Amino acid sequence: MQRLSTTLILFLALCFAGMTTASAQQSPPANAELLKKGEYLARAGDCIACHTAREGKTFAGGLPMKTPFGTLYTSNITPDPQTGIGTWTSDQFYQMMHNGRFPDGGLVYPAMPFGSYTKVTRADSDAIYAYLRSVPPVKQVNKPHELTFPFNNRSLIIGWRTLFFNEGEFKPDPTKSAEWNRGAYLVEGLGHCGMCHTAINALGGSSESQAFEGGLIPMQYWYAPSLTSNKEAGLGDWSIQEIVDYLRTGVSARGAVYGPMAEVVYNSLQYLNDEDIRAMAVYLKGLAQGASPDKPPPPIPSAESSLLLSLGKQIYDRDCASCHGATGLGMPPHYPPLAGNQSIEMSSAVNAIRMVLNGGYPPGTAGNPMPYGMPPFAQRLSDDEVAAVVTYIRTSWGNRGAPVSARQANELRTATLK
């Protein structure tokens, strides 16, 4: 009897040990609060915008991203075990976010903004991981990239990383408020705003010394304005509420978002809570505080000025004044003002030309569900007429923008038709 009891105890002990070991190998189910946090952070990081193809399954990848080096296709980040991230651990997911490496150690192309995501905390990375593991799995094989030689050689990324990648989580500035630091974390990290608002050089990298100073978005033909200059998108003289409205709804008394920024507001910013949107507004406003004023543009030659402004005024009075007003004051927030509008006056005229050629709409958001749009005029106006009306807008009512040429209008007309 004694021997039987001892054997039974040993047997039960081994069974319980096996159960304990097996349960320890399994990830505990994520709780509802963690999943909600992860979904919120995934929205803040705008993951859905890149990892969902047009009319494709959510997070299944396949979206083509044109670059000067060829076309990249975004990856499947659903929890499918064969084609997605279903077999990844939270450690491997964090390694990809923080260090730009796949589970096998392979190098991620920097179109994935790990240069910004490296600032994301481990806790936030784990929450995003838990959320992505909860979405419906989609079996969709990742499409191979179509990069030209030699950029199809991943080993070149080592050089890029040496020049442009600085690994490390966000470090709060102890001299700033908690609200400012939260805004910095969102703008510099999850929001990866610097990916567009910092100029990209010929090697596909950017300099920290030029962070948020603006630049042309390669292959998209939109200019992401400087956030550090009050003559571009710098928000130093905007009120906090005006910035909040702009980020959350896509429109404010000072202007409206179009182009790639409209997608950011639609997919990401409109879902952030009041505290986080305000924190971002506080940080963004601070970027332009104390910025030196831009130099005035060179004067237009008198003969050219007379022709451009005369023709431009005729076109404006005929096609634009009914919405934007005879003196450019507009009817905000639906029809943004053009007089004193930084996006009109900034050094690059790309966005103003594109809006005249192609038109556009602010995003439909909860705060602005039926946005007013701008019709395209490419079919009605010649390159000379586009140049004339944009020049008129950029130099009238106290605006101090530089004139534009018919050649600039033609280059953008041609590029956006490709």
GIVEN-V866503 format. One record per residue. RES is the residue in three letters. PHI is phi in radians with two decimals (none if undefined). PSI is psi in radians with two decimals (* if undefined). BURIAL is b if it has 16 or more other C-alpha atoms within 10 Angstrom, else e. Layout:
RES_PHI_PSI_BURIAL, RES_PHI_PSI_BURIAL
This chain:
MET_none_-0.74_e, GLN_-1.11_-0.73_e, ARG_-1.14_-0.69_e, LEU_-1.10_-0.74_e, SER_-1.11_-0.72_e, THR_-1.12_-0.74_e, THR_-1.11_-0.75_e, LEU_-1.09_-0.72_e, ILE_-1.11_-0.74_e, LEU_-1.12_-0.71_e, PHE_-1.08_-0.82_e, LEU_-1.12_-0.66_e, ALA_-1.11_-0.73_e, LEU_-1.15_-0.67_e, CYS_-1.08_-0.83_e, PHE_-1.14_-0.63_e, ALA_-1.12_-0.73_e, GLY_-1.13_-0.70_e, MET_-1.12_-0.71_e, THR_-1.13_-0.75_e, THR_-1.13_-0.76_e, ALA_-1.10_-0.76_e, SER_-1.19_-0.53_e, ALA_-1.22_-0.45_e, GLN_-1.40_-0.29_e, GLN_-1.63_2.44_e, SER_-1.25_2.31_e, PRO_-1.12_2.54_e, PRO_-1.09_2.42_e, ALA_-1.24_2.45_e, ASN_-1.45_2.89_e, ALA_-1.08_-0.64_e, GLU_-1.14_-0.72_e, LEU_-1.15_-0.72_b, LEU_-1.12_-0.70_b, LYS_-1.12_-0.73_e, LYS_-1.10_-0.76_b, GLY_-1.10_-0.71_b, GLU_-1.11_-0.73_b, TYR_-1.07_-0.80_b, LEU_-1.20_-0.60_b, ALA_-1.13_-0.61_b, ARG_-1.15_-0.77_b, ALA_-1.07_-0.60_b, GLY_-1.48_-0.05_b, ASP_0.97_0.67_b, CYS_-1.07_-0.63_b, ILE_-1.14_-0.52_b, ALA_-1.12_-0.70_b, CYS_-1.60_-0.59_b, HIS_-1.63_0.29_b, THR_-2.28_2.04_b, ALA_-1.27_2.78_b, ARG_-1.00_2.14_e, GLU_1.08_0.36_e, GLY_-1.72_3.09_e, LYS_-1.32_2.49_b, THR_-1.03_2.23_b, PHE_1.19_0.16_b, ALA_-1.50_-0.01_b, GLY_1.31_-2.85_b, GLY_1.59_0.05_b, LEU_-1.34_2.17_b, PRO_-1.30_2.35_b, MET_-2.15_1.86_e, LYS_-1.32_2.36_b, THR_-2.32_2.91_e, PRO_-1.11_-0.19_e, PHE_-1.85_0.03_b, GLY_2.27_-2.94_e, THR_-1.87_2.25_b, LEU_-1.79_2.59_b, TYR_-2.06_2.25_b, THR_-1.22_2.74_b, SER_-1.65_2.82_b, ASN_-1.38_2.04_b, ILE_-2.02_0.41_b, THR_-1.39_2.91_b, PRO_-1.43_0.42_b, ASP_-1.13_2.26_b, PRO_-1.27_-0.40_e, GLN_-1.60_-0.72_e, THR_-2.01_-0.14_b, GLY_-2.02_-2.46_b, ILE_-1.94_0.44_b, GLY_-1.09_-0.43_e, THR_-1.75_0.00_e, TRP_-1.28_2.56_b, THR_-1.62_2.93_e, SER_-1.12_-0.57_b, ASP_-1.12_-0.75_e, GLN_-1.19_-0.65_b, PHE_-1.13_-0.75_b, TYR_-1.11_-0.66_b, GLN_-1.07_-0.71_b, MET_-1.15_-0.80_b, MET_-1.14_-0.80_b, HIS_-1.47_-0.58_b, ASN_-2.21_0.00_b, GLY_1.15_0.70_b, ARG_-2.28_2.46_b, PHE_-1.27_2.92_b, PRO_-0.95_-0.56_b, ASP_-1.49_0.11_e, GLY_1.61_-0.10_e, GLY_-1.11_2.70_e, LEU_-1.55_2.31_b, VAL_-1.50_2.37_b, TYR_-1.13_2.44_b, PRO_-1.26_0.10_b, ALA_-1.12_-0.50_b, MET_-1.34_2.11_b, PRO_-1.33_0.93_b, PHE_-1.17_-0.32_b, GLY_-1.11_-0.46_b, SER_-1.66_-0.74_b, TYR_-1.14_-0.31_b, THR_-1.06_-0.37_b, LYS_-1.38_-0.22_b, VAL_-1.24_2.39_b, THR_-1.21_2.77_b, ARG_-1.10_-0.67_b, ALA_-1.09_-0.73_e, ASP_-1.22_-0.67_b, SER_-1.07_-0.75_b, ASP_-1.12_-0.62_b, ALA_-1.18_-0.75_b, ILE_-1.11_-0.74_b, TYR_-1.02_-0.82_b, ALA_-1.07_-0.72_b, TYR_-1.14_-0.81_b, LEU_-1.10_-0.54_b, ARG_-1.24_-0.26_b, SER_-1.68_-0.20_b, VAL_-1.38_2.79_b, PRO_-1.04_2.25_e, PRO_-1.23_2.49_b, VAL_-2.20_2.15_b, LYS_-1.48_1.71_b, GLN_-2.55_1.98_b, VAL_-1.16_2.41_e, ASN_-1.14_2.37_b, LYS_-1.39_2.35_e, PRO_-1.15_2.54_e, HIS_-1.19_2.72_e, GLU_-2.10_1.32_e, LEU_-1.82_2.53_b, THR_-1.35_2.75_e, PHE_-1.24_2.43_e, PRO_-1.66_0.18_e, PHE_-1.27_-0.18_e, ASN_-1.40_0.03_e, ASN_-1.66_1.86_e, ARG_-1.08_-0.39_e, SER_-1.11_-0.35_e, LEU_-1.15_-0.36_e, ILE_-1.11_-0.46_b, ILE_-1.03_-0.76_e, GLY_-1.13_-0.74_e, TRP_-1.05_-0.79_e, ARG_-1.10_-0.67_b, THR_-1.08_-0.66_e, LEU_-1.45_-0.64_e, PHE_-2.19_-0.09_b, PHE_-1.92_2.20_b, ASN_-2.12_1.88_e, GLU_-1.31_2.48_b, GLY_2.65_2.41_e, GLU_-1.17_2.76_b, PHE_-1.06_2.32_b, LYS_-1.93_2.02_e, PRO_-1.06_2.56_e, ASP_-1.54_1.97_e, PRO_-1.16_-0.27_e, THR_-1.49_-0.10_e, LYS_-1.92_2.88_e, SER_-1.29_2.84_e, ALA_-1.08_-0.62_e, GLU_-1.15_-0.78_b, TRP_-1.06_-0.78_b, ASN_-1.14_-0.66_b, ARG_-1.11_-0.73_b, GLY_-1.10_-0.73_b, ALA_-1.09_-0.72_b, TYR_-1.06_-0.75_b, LEU_-1.25_-0.75_b, VAL_-1.24_-0.80_b, GLU_-1.43_-0.49_b, GLY_-1.76_-1.68_b, LEU_-0.99_-0.73_b, GLY_-1.20_-0.35_b, HIS_0.66_0.80_b, CYS_-1.09_-0.53_b, GLY_-1.14_-0.32_b, MET_-1.06_-0.56_b, CYS_-1.81_-0.69_b, HIS_-1.51_0.20_b, THR_-2.15_2.33_b, ALA_-1.07_2.43_b, ILE_-1.71_2.27_b, ASN_-1.56_-3.05_e, ALA_-1.13_-0.35_e, LEU_-1.63_0.07_e, GLY_1.39_0.33_e, GLY_-2.10_3.08_b, SER_-2.43_2.74_b, SER_-1.72_2.34_e, GLU_-1.09_-0.51_e, SER_-1.20_-0.30_e, GLN_-1.93_0.34_b, ALA_-1.01_2.31_b, PHE_1.14_0.33_b, GLU_-1.59_0.12_b, GLY_1.56_2.74_b, GLY_3.08_2.81_b, LEU_-1.29_2.30_b, ILE_-1.37_2.02_b, PRO_-1.00_2.37_b, MET_1.22_-0.15_e, GLN_-1.75_-0.34_e, TYR_1.04_0.70_e, TRP_-2.18_2.54_b, TYR_-1.76_2.12_b, ALA_-1.54_1.91_b, PRO_-1.21_2.80_b, SER_-1.11_2.38_b, LEU_-1.66_0.01_b, THR_-1.85_-0.07_b, SER_-2.08_2.27_b, ASN_-1.24_-0.13_b, LYS_-1.65_0.00_b, GLU_-2.06_-1.89_b, ALA_-1.86_0.10_b, GLY_-0.95_2.31_b, LEU_-1.86_0.41_b, GLY_-1.06_-0.55_b, ASP_-1.80_0.18_e, TRP_-1.53_2.66_e, SER_-1.36_2.78_e, ILE_-1.02_-0.72_b, GLN_-1.13_-0.66_e, GLU_-1.09_-0.69_b, ILE_-1.20_-0.75_b, VAL_-1.02_-0.82_b, ASP_-1.05_-0.75_b, TYR_-1.08_-0.79_b, LEU_-1.27_-0.71_b, ARG_-1.45_-0.74_b, THR_-1.83_-0.29_b, GLY_1.57_-0.10_b, VAL_-2.42_2.65_b, SER_-2.69_3.13_b, ALA_-1.17_-0.27_b, ARG_-1.77_-0.18_b, GLY_2.78_-3.10_b, ALA_-2.35_2.76_b, VAL_-1.66_2.51_b, TYR_-2.44_3.02_b, GLY_1.12_-2.54_b, PRO_-1.01_-0.56_e, MET_-1.18_-0.53_b, ALA_-1.11_-0.64_b, GLU_-1.18_-0.65_b, VAL_-1.10_-0.78_b, VAL_-1.13_-0.75_b, TYR_-1.15_-0.82_b, ASN_-1.48_-0.44_b, SER_-2.23_-1.17_b, LEU_-1.12_-0.56_b, GLN_-1.15_-0.28_b, TYR_-1.63_-0.10_b, LEU_-1.36_2.64_b, ASN_-1.34_2.97_e, ASP_-1.02_-0.74_e, GLU_-1.13_-0.75_e, ASP_-1.26_-0.69_b, ILE_-1.11_-0.73_b, ARG_-1.14_-0.71_b, ALA_-1.06_-0.74_b, MET_-1.10_-0.72_b, ALA_-1.08_-0.75_b, VAL_-1.08_-0.78_b, TYR_-1.15_-0.81_b, LEU_-1.12_-0.69_b, LYS_-1.07_-0.66_b, GLY_-1.21_-0.44_b, LEU_-1.09_-0.54_b, ALA_-1.74_-0.05_b, GLN_-1.16_2.27_e, GLY_1.37_0.13_e, ALA_-1.20_2.44_e, SER_-1.29_2.50_e, PRO_-1.16_2.58_e, ASP_-1.22_2.69_e, LYS_-1.25_2.54_e, PRO_-1.15_2.59_e, PRO_-1.22_2.78_e, PRO_-1.13_2.54_e, PRO_-1.15_2.63_e, ILE_-1.35_2.35_e, PRO_-0.94_2.44_e, SER_-0.99_-0.80_e, ALA_-1.11_-0.82_e, GLU_-1.14_-0.67_e, SER_-1.04_-0.79_b, SER_-1.06_-0.78_e, LEU_-1.21_-0.82_e, LEU_-1.10_-0.87_b, LEU_-1.20_-0.61_b, SER_-1.16_-0.85_e, LEU_-1.17_-0.72_b, GLY_-1.08_-0.71_b, LYS_-1.13_-0.70_b, GLN_-1.05_-0.80_e, ILE_-1.16_-0.74_b, TYR_-1.08_-0.84_b, ASP_-1.07_-0.59_e, ARG_-1.39_-0.74_e, ASP_-1.96_-0.30_e, CYS_-2.08_-0.56_b, ALA_-1.11_-0.49_b, SER_-1.09_-0.48_e, CYS_-1.79_-0.79_b, HIS_-1.65_-0.02_b, GLY_1.47_2.62_b, ALA_-1.09_-0.51_e, THR_-1.92_0.33_e, GLY_1.30_0.26_b, LEU_-1.42_-0.28_b, GLY_1.12_-2.94_b, MET_-2.39_1.27_e, PRO_-1.15_2.63_b, PRO_-1.56_-0.10_b, HIS_-1.28_-0.77_b, TYR_-2.02_1.82_b, PRO_-1.14_2.61_b, PRO_-1.20_2.58_b, LEU_-1.84_-0.47_b, ALA_-1.28_2.20_b, GLY_1.25_0.27_b, ASN_-1.52_2.08_b, GLN_-1.02_-0.64_b, SER_-1.18_-0.35_b, ILE_-1.46_-0.61_b, GLU_-1.57_-0.25_b, MET_-1.10_2.88_b, SER_-1.02_-0.68_b, SER_-1.53_2.31_b, ALA_-1.70_0.12_b, VAL_-0.96_-0.87_b, ASN_-1.15_-0.70_b, ALA_-1.12_-0.73_b, ILE_-1.13_-0.76_b, ARG_-1.12_-0.67_b, MET_-1.15_-0.68_b, VAL_-1.17_-0.74_b, LEU_-1.23_-0.89_b, ASN_-1.88_-0.24_b, GLY_1.15_-2.87_b, GLY_2.79_2.96_b, TYR_-2.25_2.49_b, PRO_-1.12_2.87_b, PRO_-1.26_2.63_b, GLY_-1.40_2.03_b, THR_-2.21_2.97_b, ALA_-1.04_-0.60_e, GLY_-1.47_-0.18_e, ASN_-2.64_1.21_b, PRO_-1.21_-0.38_e, MET_-2.22_1.33_e, PRO_-1.20_2.59_b, TYR_-1.50_2.43_b, GLY_-2.01_3.05_e, MET_-1.96_2.15_b, PRO_-1.29_2.69_e, PRO_-1.37_2.60_e, PHE_-2.13_0.17_b, ALA_-1.03_-0.61_b, GLN_-1.37_-0.26_e, ARG_-1.84_-0.56_e, LEU_-1.91_2.43_e, SER_-1.34_2.99_e, ASP_-1.05_-0.70_b, ASP_-1.11_-0.70_b, GLU_-1.22_-0.68_b, VAL_-1.07_-0.81_b, ALA_-1.06_-0.68_b, ALA_-1.18_-0.81_b, VAL_-1.25_-0.64_b, VAL_-1.18_-0.69_b, THR_-1.10_-0.72_b, TYR_-1.06_-0.81_b, ILE_-1.12_-0.68_b, ARG_-1.32_-0.23_b, THR_-2.14_0.08_b, SER_-1.79_2.88_b, TRP_1.00_0.55_e, GLY_1.54_-0.07_e, ASN_-1.14_2.55_b, ARG_-2.13_0.63_b, GLY_-1.39_2.79_b, ALA_-1.45_2.70_b, PRO_-1.20_2.82_b, VAL_-2.11_2.82_b, SER_-1.93_2.84_b, ALA_-1.10_-0.53_e, ARG_-1.11_-0.74_e, GLN_-1.08_-0.73_b, ALA_-1.10_-0.73_b, ASN_-1.16_-0.70_b, GLU_-1.06_-0.74_e, LEU_-1.29_-0.62_b, ARG_-1.06_-0.79_b, THR_-1.18_-0.77_e, ALA_-1.13_-0.67_e, THR_-1.41_-0.15_e, LEU_-1.55_-0.21_e, LYS_-1.26_*_e
